[in-house]
Amino acid sequence: RYFRLYIKGWHGPVPRIHEITLYSPGAPTPPQVPATDYVLIVGNRHDGREDGNVRRAIENSTFNLETITVPYYEVSLDMVNHLEPKPVAIILSGFDRWYENLPMFEFNGEYELIRESNIPILAICGGHQFIVMAYGYTYARDMG
C-alpha cells in the first residue's frame, strides 16, 4: 500500500518530504468474517492497524466476541454492508498522527460508515474526533 521515500540529507534550503503515498483504482477485498459474533475494529494508525489493546480487551472479555481489524483506507459502508454476518459493533481506534498532516480524503469511507451505518459505533481518542469531523466539524489547533 505504501511506498516511502526517506531523504537522509539535503544541500541548501528545501521543503521537507515525509512520505509519498501511491494510490491504485479498485475496491479492496472484503475481509473473511467469523460465523460467530464479532466486533469490527477500524485501524486508524498510520499502517492501518490498532495497537492491540482494544482487540485483546474484547477477546479476553466474557462476551465471547471475536475481532476483525480493517485498515481505515479499506473500510467503507459498502464493504460493511457486504459482510455476512454483520458485526455486532464497530470500534474506531485512535491514531498516532497530527490532524493537519492527514490526507483526509483517505478517511471518506470511514466518514460514510459513521454517518450511514446502523451498527453501534464506539470511538476511542482520534476515532472520536473522526465522528465529529464526519458531521462537518473541523480540526482546530489548541490555543495554548
Backbone bond lengths (Angstrom), bond angles and torsions (degrees), N, CA, C in turn:
res aa  C-N    CA-C-N  psi(-1)  N-CA   C-N-CA  omega(-1)  CA-C   N-CA-C  phi
1 R - - - 1.445 - - 1.518 111.55 -
2 Y 1.308 117.09 -41.26 1.454 119.67 -175.28 1.517 111.80 -112.78
3 F 1.304 115.08 139.95 1.455 123.29 170.87 1.519 104.98 -117.50
4 R 1.302 118.06 120.18 1.458 120.56 -176.52 1.521 110.61 -108.34
5 L 1.290 115.01 140.67 1.453 122.29 176.87 1.525 107.31 -116.63
6 Y 1.306 116.73 111.65 1.455 121.38 177.30 1.524 108.72 -101.09
7 I 1.312 115.95 128.91 1.452 121.08 179.59 1.521 107.04 -110.80
8 K 1.319 116.40 119.30 1.468 121.75 -173.84 1.521 112.99 -84.08
9 G 1.316 118.56 -27.56 1.451 119.31 -178.81 1.515 112.01 -165.15
10 W 1.332 115.76 155.99 1.457 122.49 -179.77 1.518 108.98 -131.45
11 H 1.329 115.09 159.36 1.455 121.54 171.75 1.515 106.49 -117.55
12 G 1.326 117.52 112.06 1.454 121.49 -178.10 1.516 111.46 93.02
13 P 1.339 116.74 172.90 1.467 120.29 -178.47 1.535 111.15 -76.06
14 V 1.311 115.36 127.44 1.465 121.64 178.56 1.523 108.77 -144.00
15 P 1.326 118.37 158.45 1.464 119.83 176.05 1.526 110.72 -69.98
16 R 1.313 115.97 155.18 1.461 120.92 177.76 1.523 109.69 -83.89
17 I 1.305 116.25 135.27 1.463 121.97 175.02 1.517 106.79 -115.16
18 H 1.332 116.94 118.55 1.458 120.26 -178.96 1.523 111.44 -92.16
19 E 1.312 117.01 -40.08 1.457 119.98 179.63 1.517 110.26 -166.67
20 I 1.310 114.82 162.30 1.456 122.34 174.28 1.518 106.46 -124.07
21 T 1.317 117.01 129.22 1.457 121.12 -179.88 1.518 108.73 -115.21
22 L 1.318 116.89 126.61 1.456 122.45 178.24 1.525 108.67 -100.05
23 Y 1.321 117.26 136.73 1.457 122.13 -178.70 1.521 109.37 -114.04
24 S 1.325 115.51 147.45 1.461 120.36 178.92 1.521 109.30 -125.18
25 P 1.330 117.56 152.87 1.463 120.31 179.42 1.521 111.20 -74.78
26 G 1.313 115.53 164.42 1.461 119.97 176.22 1.511 112.18 103.83
27 A 1.324 115.11 167.81 1.459 121.94 -180.00 1.523 109.49 -103.73
28 P 1.330 117.44 144.12 1.462 119.49 177.73 1.525 111.42 -70.25
29 T 1.311 115.89 158.87 1.457 121.71 178.13 1.522 109.40 -73.37
30 P 1.336 118.40 130.24 1.474 119.94 178.01 1.526 110.56 -62.41
31 P 1.326 117.30 147.98 1.463 119.99 -178.92 1.528 111.86 -73.03
32 Q 1.329 115.64 158.27 1.459 121.11 172.37 1.523 107.41 -77.11
33 V 1.323 116.70 129.98 1.460 119.85 -178.30 1.524 109.93 -110.87
34 P 1.334 117.24 150.37 1.459 119.56 178.21 1.523 110.92 -72.97
35 A 1.307 115.99 160.80 1.469 120.92 178.66 1.523 111.38 -78.25
36 T 1.333 117.15 -15.62 1.465 121.32 -179.82 1.522 110.00 -94.41
37 D 1.336 116.47 178.76 1.464 121.03 177.99 1.527 110.24 -63.56
38 Y 1.317 115.55 139.34 1.463 120.31 -179.30 1.520 110.48 -148.77
39 V 1.318 114.69 162.64 1.457 123.29 176.84 1.521 107.82 -112.96
40 L 1.319 116.28 133.21 1.462 121.96 176.41 1.526 108.07 -91.69
41 I 1.320 116.71 120.03 1.461 121.83 177.51 1.522 108.00 -103.78
42 V 1.324 116.53 125.67 1.462 121.04 175.37 1.522 106.95 -91.67
43 G 1.326 116.09 113.66 1.465 121.47 -179.22 1.513 110.59 -79.39
44 N 1.318 117.00 110.11 1.460 121.64 -176.57 1.519 113.99 -98.80
45 R 1.321 118.14 4.11 1.462 119.29 175.62 1.522 109.15 -69.17
46 H 1.316 115.40 166.94 1.462 120.49 -175.61 1.528 112.89 -55.79
47 D 1.324 116.42 -36.34 1.457 120.67 -178.81 1.526 112.90 -89.33
48 G 1.337 117.75 5.99 1.461 121.03 177.81 1.514 114.40 84.44
49 R 1.317 117.06 9.02 1.461 120.10 178.94 1.521 109.58 -109.49
50 E 1.328 115.21 -179.82 1.457 120.75 169.64 1.517 106.25 -122.51
51 D 1.316 117.64 167.21 1.469 119.02 -169.99 1.523 114.85 -72.85
52 G 1.308 119.33 -4.48 1.460 122.36 176.56 1.510 114.12 97.59
53 N 1.333 117.96 -18.95 1.463 120.23 -179.78 1.519 111.99 -65.16
54 V 1.315 116.96 -41.57 1.470 120.69 179.85 1.521 110.04 -64.79
55 R 1.305 116.28 -47.08 1.469 120.75 -179.99 1.523 110.90 -59.25
56 R 1.334 116.86 -47.57 1.468 120.10 -179.41 1.523 111.57 -63.29
57 A 1.333 117.32 -40.71 1.465 120.48 -179.80 1.527 111.14 -61.93
58 I 1.315 117.08 -41.67 1.470 120.41 -179.98 1.520 110.77 -70.08
59 E 1.316 116.81 -46.94 1.461 119.95 -176.92 1.526 112.43 -68.71
60 N 1.340 118.29 -25.45 1.463 121.57 178.27 1.524 112.84 -92.18
61 S 1.325 117.21 0.09 1.465 120.33 179.36 1.529 110.05 -77.43
62 T 1.314 115.51 174.68 1.473 120.66 179.60 1.525 112.19 -89.47
63 F 1.322 117.76 8.55 1.469 120.94 -177.01 1.523 113.63 -84.77
64 N 1.320 118.17 -7.15 1.469 122.58 -178.89 1.527 112.17 55.57
65 L 1.316 115.87 48.30 1.465 121.88 179.17 1.517 110.11 -107.88
66 E 1.310 115.93 143.00 1.457 121.17 170.95 1.526 107.97 -98.23
67 T 1.316 116.63 170.17 1.465 120.55 179.05 1.519 110.58 -131.35
68 I 1.315 114.28 152.43 1.462 122.37 171.50 1.518 105.87 -133.44
69 T 1.327 117.04 131.73 1.458 121.32 177.28 1.521 108.93 -106.71
70 V 1.329 115.32 127.36 1.464 122.33 178.47 1.527 107.36 -119.61
71 P 1.332 118.91 132.45 1.464 120.88 178.40 1.532 111.66 -62.78
72 Y 1.322 115.95 146.96 1.462 121.40 -179.71 1.522 112.12 -56.66
73 Y 1.313 118.42 -32.04 1.462 121.13 -176.93 1.523 112.47 -81.21
74 E 1.347 118.30 -2.87 1.464 121.27 176.83 1.521 112.93 -112.44
75 V 1.320 117.85 -14.95 1.462 120.02 -175.04 1.530 110.43 -79.93
76 S 1.325 115.58 144.63 1.460 121.98 175.41 1.521 108.39 -158.92
77 L 1.305 116.19 164.15 1.460 120.48 177.06 1.520 110.23 -62.89
78 D 1.317 117.47 -39.91 1.461 121.57 179.04 1.528 110.96 -61.25
79 M 1.338 116.81 -42.59 1.460 119.80 178.81 1.522 110.79 -62.19
80 V 1.327 117.51 -45.79 1.467 121.20 -179.03 1.526 110.37 -65.71
81 N 1.322 117.62 -37.47 1.471 120.18 178.61 1.521 112.39 -65.63
82 H 1.332 118.04 -24.96 1.463 121.25 178.99 1.525 113.23 -88.50
83 L 1.327 117.67 -7.09 1.465 120.04 178.07 1.521 109.48 -73.24
84 E 1.304 116.21 137.02 1.462 120.78 178.02 1.512 108.33 -142.12
85 P 1.308 120.09 116.38 1.457 127.54 0.26 1.534 111.73 -75.01
86 K 1.315 115.08 164.42 1.461 121.64 179.54 1.531 109.83 -75.77
87 P 1.327 117.47 152.98 1.468 119.40 174.97 1.529 110.72 -68.73
88 V 1.330 116.42 152.52 1.466 119.84 177.39 1.522 110.68 -79.58
89 A 1.330 117.09 -20.06 1.462 121.94 178.42 1.525 108.85 -159.94
90 I 1.329 114.83 161.66 1.463 122.08 175.88 1.521 107.03 -123.52
91 I 1.325 116.41 134.16 1.461 121.08 176.06 1.522 108.04 -118.24
92 L 1.328 115.64 126.86 1.463 121.76 175.26 1.522 107.17 -95.71
93 S 1.320 116.99 114.49 1.465 120.02 -176.12 1.520 110.80 -75.58
94 G 1.317 114.97 167.68 1.450 121.04 173.79 1.518 109.90 -78.80
95 F 1.330 116.52 -178.29 1.458 119.53 179.13 1.511 110.15 -149.63
96 D 1.313 115.41 168.50 1.455 122.07 -172.06 1.525 112.94 -114.88
97 R 1.331 116.99 38.63 1.467 120.23 -176.65 1.518 110.40 -132.51
98 W 1.323 115.96 164.54 1.459 121.61 176.06 1.524 109.22 -88.03
99 Y 1.318 116.83 139.27 1.464 121.66 -178.08 1.524 112.53 -57.14
100 E 1.324 117.07 -42.38 1.468 118.60 -175.03 1.521 112.75 -67.55
101 N 1.334 118.17 -14.01 1.460 121.14 177.93 1.526 112.87 -98.08
102 L 1.323 117.84 2.05 1.463 120.84 -176.00 1.520 111.56 -87.70
103 P 1.320 117.95 134.94 1.471 120.13 170.23 1.532 107.94 -77.98
104 M 1.313 116.97 94.46 1.463 121.47 -169.06 1.530 113.44 -61.26
105 F 1.333 118.79 -25.02 1.462 119.57 179.46 1.521 111.42 -64.25
106 E 1.333 118.45 -22.82 1.461 120.12 177.70 1.523 111.83 -66.04
107 F 1.317 117.47 -19.02 1.459 121.86 -177.23 1.528 112.49 -97.55
108 N 1.334 118.55 7.93 1.464 120.82 -178.63 1.519 112.36 -57.89
109 G 1.326 118.29 -40.14 1.460 121.13 178.10 1.516 111.76 -63.57
110 E 1.325 116.18 -39.15 1.464 120.50 178.10 1.526 110.75 -68.48
111 Y 1.337 117.13 -40.96 1.463 120.29 177.02 1.527 110.91 -60.78
112 E 1.322 117.04 -43.66 1.462 121.37 178.59 1.530 110.41 -61.85
113 L 1.309 116.87 -41.96 1.461 121.63 178.20 1.527 110.57 -61.58
114 I 1.322 117.30 -43.29 1.466 121.75 179.26 1.525 110.52 -61.28
115 R 1.322 117.12 -45.27 1.470 120.77 -175.40 1.520 113.91 -75.28
116 E 1.322 118.51 -33.39 1.465 120.85 -168.09 1.526 115.90 -110.83
117 S 1.318 119.00 -16.27 1.464 120.45 -174.06 1.525 111.62 -76.47
118 N 1.326 115.93 145.24 1.464 121.86 175.40 1.522 111.62 -96.41
119 I 1.313 117.26 3.46 1.459 122.32 -179.92 1.533 108.02 -86.31
120 P 1.344 118.23 136.04 1.475 120.05 179.21 1.530 111.59 -58.17
121 I 1.341 115.64 138.93 1.462 121.75 -177.93 1.521 109.51 -121.41
122 L 1.320 115.46 131.59 1.459 122.99 170.71 1.519 106.42 -114.56
123 A 1.323 116.45 130.19 1.462 119.91 -179.27 1.519 109.53 -119.01
124 I 1.318 115.74 138.55 1.455 121.98 -178.27 1.522 108.88 -116.41
125 C 1.312 116.62 127.91 1.463 124.12 173.44 1.536 111.07 53.79
126 G 1.330 117.87 -112.92 1.464 121.16 -178.69 1.515 112.72 -62.27
127 G 1.336 117.77 -28.99 1.462 120.75 175.54 1.517 111.22 -61.13
128 H 1.342 116.30 -35.70 1.464 120.62 177.15 1.524 110.49 -67.40
129 Q 1.321 117.13 -36.36 1.463 120.36 176.53 1.527 110.72 -63.91
130 F 1.337 116.57 -34.94 1.459 119.84 178.13 1.525 111.71 -65.58
131 I 1.322 117.55 -31.33 1.466 119.48 178.10 1.523 109.82 -61.77
132 V 1.328 117.86 -46.84 1.464 118.73 -179.69 1.524 111.41 -69.51
133 M 1.341 117.57 -34.23 1.468 119.61 177.24 1.525 111.21 -67.07
134 A 1.329 117.35 -32.23 1.468 120.63 178.84 1.520 111.38 -64.15
135 Y 1.324 116.67 -24.52 1.458 120.64 179.70 1.522 112.69 -101.90
136 G 1.330 117.21 16.98 1.454 120.19 169.75 1.509 116.99 105.86
137 Y 1.313 118.72 -8.47 1.452 118.86 178.01 1.522 109.38 -76.63
138 T 1.305 116.92 157.27 1.456 120.78 -178.92 1.517 109.84 -118.52
139 Y 1.303 114.57 166.75 1.463 120.66 177.32 1.518 108.90 -81.84
140 A 1.317 116.85 133.63 1.461 121.55 175.46 1.521 108.48 -124.24
141 R 1.304 115.91 140.77 1.466 119.70 179.64 1.526 110.47 -67.70
142 D 1.320 114.89 154.16 1.447 122.66 175.98 1.529 109.29 -65.40
143 M 1.306 117.34 142.27 1.461 120.95 -178.77 1.524 112.37 -76.24
144 G 1.331 118.01 -17.04 1.470 120.52 -174.36 1.418 113.20 -97.22
